[in-house]
Amino acid sequence: MEILLKVLLVIFSIALIAIVLLQKGKSAGLAGAISGGAEHLFGKTKARGMDLILQRVTVVVAACFMILAILVAVFSK
């Protein structure tokens, strides 16, 4: 059981890295880094199409990754 969970954790971590790298950058340079977070936080920019799908898949994969990490920690004791 522990080995299966560890293998799934590695698969989800690779998937999470790949999905994040597929996403388009939200800011450009230092000016975008300062104001880009505020725009994203208050919803001025909305994701559409493939960006929206990647954003939702990222949330699901990240949640699964965190749950698996907790399960591996619990079962490894």
C-alpha positions in Angstrom: 0.0 0.0 0.0 2.8 2.4 0.9 4.7 1.7 -2.3 1.5 2.4 -4.4 1.0 5.7 -2.6 4.6 6.7 -3.2 4.3 5.9 -6.9 1.1 7.8 -7.2 2.7 10.8 -5.4 5.6 10.8 -7.9 3.1 10.6 -10.8 1.0 13.5 -9.4 4.1 15.6 -8.7 5.4 15.2 -12.3 1.8 16.0 -13.6 1.7 19.1 -11.4 5.0 20.3 -12.7 4.0 19.7 -16.3 0.6 21.4 -15.9 2.2 24.5 -14.3 4.8 24.7 -17.1 2.1 24.5 -19.8 0.3 27.6 -18.3 0.9 31.0 -19.9 2.7 33.6 -17.8 0.5 36.2 -16.1 3.0 39.0 -15.9 5.9 40.5 -17.8 8.9 41.8 -16.0 9.2 43.6 -12.7 6.2 45.8 -13.4 4.0 42.8 -14.1 5.3 41.1 -11.0 4.2 44.0 -8.8 0.8 44.7 -10.3 0.1 41.2 -11.7 -0.8 39.6 -8.4 -3.3 42.3 -7.5 -5.0 42.0 -10.9 -5.3 38.2 -10.5 -6.5 38.5 -6.9 -9.3 40.9 -7.7 -10.4 39.2 -10.8 -9.6 41.8 -13.5 -8.2 39.1 -15.7 -10.3 36.0 -16.3 -9.0 32.8 -17.8 -10.8 31.5 -20.9 -10.5 28.4 -23.0 -7.4 26.3 -22.5 -6.2 28.6 -19.7 -9.3 27.9 -17.7 -9.0 24.2 -18.2 -5.4 24.2 -17.1 -6.2 26.3 -14.1 -8.9 23.9 -12.9 -6.8 20.8 -13.6 -3.9 22.4 -11.6 -6.2 22.9 -8.6 -7.4 19.3 -8.7 -4.0 17.8 -9.2 -2.5 20.0 -6.4 -5.3 18.9 -4.0 -4.7 15.3 -4.9 -0.9 15.8 -4.4 -1.4 17.2 -1.0 -3.8 14.5 0.1 -1.4 11.8 -1.2 1.5 13.5 0.6 -0.4 13.4 3.9 -1.4 9.7 3.3 2.2 8.8 2.6 3.3 10.5 5.8 0.6 8.7 7.9 1.3 5.3 6.4 5.1 5.5 6.6 5.0 5.5 10.4 
